[in-house]
Amino acid sequence: MGLARAPSVKSMPQRPWALVLRAAAALALSMGIGRFAYTPILPLMHAQAGLSAQFGSALATANYLGYLIGALTGIAAPAVLRSLPVLRAGQVALIGTLLLMAATENHAIWFALRLTAGVASALVFMIAVTAMLTGLRPHTQHLAGWGFGGVGAGIALSGAVVLLLPATPDWRAAWVSCAALAFILMVAAWPLRPGPDAAPAAAQRAAGRPSPHRWFAALLASYSLEGVGYIIAGTFLVAAINENSPAWVGSGAWVLVGLAALPAPALWARLGRRWARPTLLLAALLIQACGIALPALAPGVGPALVSAVLFGGTFLGVASLALALGAHLQYPRAVAVLTTGYSTGQILGPLLVTPLLHGGYRVALLVGAAVVLAAAAAAAVLRINFPHRVGGMVEPSRAPNRARV
């Protein structure tokens, strides 16, 4: 006697807001906790675990190298981006690396753990984003901005965990607390299912269209430089603020980074309906450069908090704008190429400033701001005769009855 077959998991539609919230939880786990919890914990490891500034930078580089490996895995094996076992194994692996960071003081093991966390965070991020973007219908695509905001929520939560530890926080307790938070996020993200295969016919039609290489080259240069500049701040901002402020200011600033980042992708997407994306990308990069440089130029609580808001409000906005521009230009495998450039920049960032850390983090932040200014200069090239209509597609800001900036 045959048994009735249960409905296929992939055939069951996911409601838009449920899909977005599950994806947001996965992004909060993979990026906000698994990747960026290191930033508020870094000062504790300096003070209590004997971690030098130079090896702290090396651990950051290990994580970014792992992220690049994960991104390249997604390019080489596209089926990975639709694998439910990989999505769930990546989440479990991230929680394991967080717990194991507290279980040892061996530098080689720390390096391996941060490398592994980078690979896992990239895979979970790409699968969750693919699931969200392919699962949302055209009339609900605007909700994706709130899904990307999960990264900001995770950053805020990781900073809050460290901030709420006892008056003399222990670095081991910080890692374990972040692992517990990551477990809660994993439970929320567990029902998320990878997206379906992309329509091959549509992909072939898109591949057959001519691509404006000139503007994409400028976009790739800008986004790669952003990877260098933003990650310097993303790694060392809290430690830099703590050099001239009470310890709570650095952790508090990191919470502000996350809170500002949470609505930022949705806000920049809304602005993109009125102003051209190249203009918004240039503006976001200029604002970010000011935010990164501010703590180095004006030490104190006020500038530190303003810096956190400016940085948090722009780094996810830059990412969403750049990826949207790449898709608009219809360059072959634009998102994959841009992500690779961005990931490479993240590896180079800590390496670039490591020799400058002997006297503190002030010079490192100034270098990061200068690199972001270079990214803004590359983005400015996009505004020169930018092709707002490509292959029959029109940029949102150039639709009828929209402002043209």
N, C-alpha and C positions, 0 to 999 in steps of 0.2 A: 504494500500500500504506500503510495507516494505521499510525501509531506508537502504541504503548501509552502511555497518559497516566500520568505520575508521580503518586503520591498527593499530595493537597493538603497543603500545609504546615500549614494550620490544622486539618486532620483528624487529624493525628498527635498523640496525647496526650503530654503532658509529665509525667514522673514527679514526684511531689510535691516531694521534696527537690531534684531537679535544677531544677525551676521556681523554688523558693524561693531557691536559691543564685544562679541567673542574675538573678533580680529583685534580690537583695541586691547583686550586683555593679553592676547598673544604678543602684541607689539610692546606692551608695557613690560612683560616678562623678558622678552628677548633683547630689547634695547635699553629700556629704562632701568631695569634691574640687572639682567645678565651682563650687560655691557657697561653701563654707566654708574652702577653702584660703587665701582672702584674709585670714582672721583671724590665723593665725600669721605670714603674710608681711608684714602691715601694719607692724609695728615696724621691719622691715628697710627698707621703703620710706620710712618717716619718716626713718630715719638716713642712708640712702644715696642715695635718689632725690629728696630735697627735697620729699616729699609732706607737705603741712600736715595737721594734725588735721581742719581744716574740709573740705578736699577729700577726705580719706580717708573722712569721713562721707558726702560727696556720692557717691563711688564705691559705697559700700555701698547708698545709696538707689537708685542706678541699677540695681544688681543686683536689688533688691527690686521696683522698678518693672517690670523685665523679667519677674520671676516672676509678678506680677499680670497682665501682658499675656498670658503663657502660660496662666495659669489661666483667664482670660476667653476665650481662644481655644478651650480645651477645652469651655467651656460653650456658646459660640456655634456651634461645629462639632464635635459629639460624635463624628463619624466619625474625627476626628484621633486619638482615644484608642484606635482599633483599627488604626492605620496603621503597618505595619512600616517603610516608607521614612522616615516622620517620626521614629520611634524611633531608627533608625540614623543618620539625618542629624543629629539632635540630639546624639548622642554624639560624632560627628565634629566638629560645631561647637564643642562644649565643649572638646575637645582643642585645636582651633585657637585659641580665645580664650585658653587658658592659655599657649600658645606665643607668641602675639602680644603678650601683656602684657609679655614680656621683651624684645620687639624694638623698643620705642619708649619715650620719656619724654613724649610728647605727651598732655596731660591730656584733650583732647577725644577722642582715640582711646581712651584708657583708659576714659573714660565710656561710649563706644559698645560697647567690648568687654564691659564688665561688664553693660551692658544686654542685649546679645545672649546672654551666658552665663545671665542670669536667665530669659529666654524659653526657651532650650534646656533648662535644668535643670527648669523646670516641666513642659514637655512630656514629657521622658524620665521624670520622676517619676510623672506621672499615668498614662502608658501602662504603665509597669512595674508600678505598684500595681494597675491594672485587670487586667493580664494575670495577676498573682499571685492576686488575689481571685476572679476568674472561673475560673481554672484549677484551683484547689484544690477538692476535694470536701468536703462538709460535715464528714466525720470527720477531715479534715486541715487545717481552717481554722485550728487553733491554731498551725500552723507559720508562719503569716503574720507573727507577732511576730518571728521570726528574720529574715524578709525585711526588715522595717522596721529591724532592727538593722544592716542594711548601711550606713545613714546614719552610725551610730556608728563602724562599722569604717572608713569613709572619712575621718571626722574624725580618728580616731586615726592613720591612715596619713599624712594630710597633715601632722599635727603631728610625727610621727616623721621624715618626710622633712626638714623644716626643722631638727629637733633634731640629726639625724645629718650635716648639712652641716659643712664644715670649721669650725675655731674662729672664723674671721672669715667667716661666711656672706655670700654675695652674693645680693641680691634677685632678680637675673636667674636665677641658678642655681636658686633656690627655685622660681620659676615653671616653668622647664624640667623640673626634677625631678618636680614635680607633674603636668606634662603626660605624662611618661613613665609615671608610676604610673597615670594615667587611661587611657592606651593599654592597659596590661595588664588593667585592669578592663573596658574595652570588649571585649577579646578574650573574656573570661569571660562577658560579658553578650550577646555577639553572637547566640547561638542562641535567645535569648528571643523569643517570638512574642506579639503582642498578643492579648488575650482576645476571645472571640466577642461578638456582639450580646447585650444583655440581653433576657430574655424580655419581649416587649411586653405580654402579658396580665398577667403578674405586676406589671409597672410600673403598669398601669392600675388593678389592684386596689389597690395600695398608695396610688396617687394619690387613689382614691376614699374612703379612710378619713379620718376627722377627725383633725386634728393638734393636739396641745396647744401652742398658740402661746405661752402664758405662759412655759412652761419653756424653750421654744426661744429666746425672746427673751433670757432670762437666760443661756442657753448661748452664744448668739451674742455677747453683750456680754462674757462672760468670755473666750471664745476670741479675740475681736478685741483685747482688752486684753493678753492673753498674747502676741499677735503683736507688740505695741508693746514690752512689757517684756523678753521673752526675747531679741529681736533686739538690744537694746542690749548685753546681756551677750555674745550670740553674736558681735557685731562688735568689741567693745572690751575683752573680758575679758583677752586676752593682753597688749594694750598697757597696760592698767591694772595688771596684776600686775608687768610689767616696770619700772614707774615706781619701785617700791620693792624690787625683787629682782633677782638676777642674770638675764641673758638666758635661761639654760636653764630657769629656773623657769616662765616664761610658756609656752614651747613644750612643756615637760613637763606643765604643767597642761592644755594643749589635748589632748595625748595621753590624759590621764586622762579628760577630757570624753568623748572618743570611746569609750574602753574601758568607761566607765560607761554610755554610751548604747547600746552594742551589745546587751546582754541586757535592757535596760530595758523595751522594748515587750512582750516575752514575759513578763517578771516581772509587770508591771502587769496584763496580760491574765489571768494566773493568779490574782492577787489579786482580780480582778473576778468570779471564780467563787465567792468567799466573802463579799466585802463589796460593798455597793452602789456603782455607778460614781460617783454624785454625791459620795459620801463620799471616794472615792479621788481624784477630781479636786480637791476642796478640799484634801486632804492634800498632793497633789503640788504644787499651787500654793504652799502655805505653805512647804513645804520648799525649793522653787525660790527664793522670795523671800529666804529666809535665805541660800541659797547665793550669790545675786547680791550681796547687801549685805556679805557677810563680808569680801572683800578690801578694801573701802572702810573698814570699821570696825576691822579688825585686820590691818594690813599684816604681811607676813612669809611665809616659805615654807610653814609649816604651814597657816595659814588659806587660802592660795592653793590648796593641793592639796585641802583639804576642800571648798572652794568648787567646784572642778572636778568632784569626784565628785557633789556635790549637784545641780549644774546638769545635768551629763551624765545623771544617773539620772532626771531628771524631764521634760526638755523634750520628748522623744519620747513619754514616757508620757502627758503632758498631751494631745498631739496624738492619740494612739490612743484615749484615753478620750473626748475630746470628739467625735471622729468617730463612735465607737461609740454615744454618747448621742444624737447627731443621727439616726443610722440607727434607733435604738430608738424615738425620738419620732415617726418617720415623717413628718416635715415635708417637703413637696415639695422635691426637689433639695437635701436637707440638706447633703450633703458639699460640693456646689458653693458653696452660700451661705456655709458655715462657712469654706471655703478662701478665698473672696473677702474675708471679714472679716479673717481671719488675715493675708492678703497685704497688705491695706490698712494694717493695724497695723504690719507690717514696714517699710512705706514711711515711716510717721509717726515710728517710733522714732528713727532717726538724725537726722531733721529736728528732733525735739523737743529733743535734747540737744546738737546742734551749737553753739548759742550758749554752752553751758556748758563747752566743751572748752578754753578759753583757759588755765585753771589746772590742767589734767590731767583724768584720767578718773574721779576719786573721786566727784564729784557726779553724773556720768552714771550710774554703777552704782547709786547711792542712788535716783535717779529711776526707773531700771529696776525696782528692788526694790519701790518704792512702787506702780508701775503693776501689777506682778504681784500685790501685796496687794489692789489694787482688783479684779483678775480673780478672786481668791479670794473676795472679798465677793460678787461676782456669782454665783460657783459655789455659795456657801452658800444662795442663794435656791432653787437646784435641789432642795435637800434638804427643802424645805417641801412636804409632800404630793405628792412626786414620783410620777408615774403609772408604777409598776413594771410594770403590765400595759397595753399599748396595742395595740388592734386584734388581740387574740388572742395577741400576743407578750409573753412574760414575761422580764424582765431575769434573767440567769443567777443572780445572787445571791439571787433570790426564788424560785428553783425549789425543789421539796420537798427537805427535809433539808439546806438550805443555811443558813448563818448570816444573820441579818437585821440589818444595821447602817445 
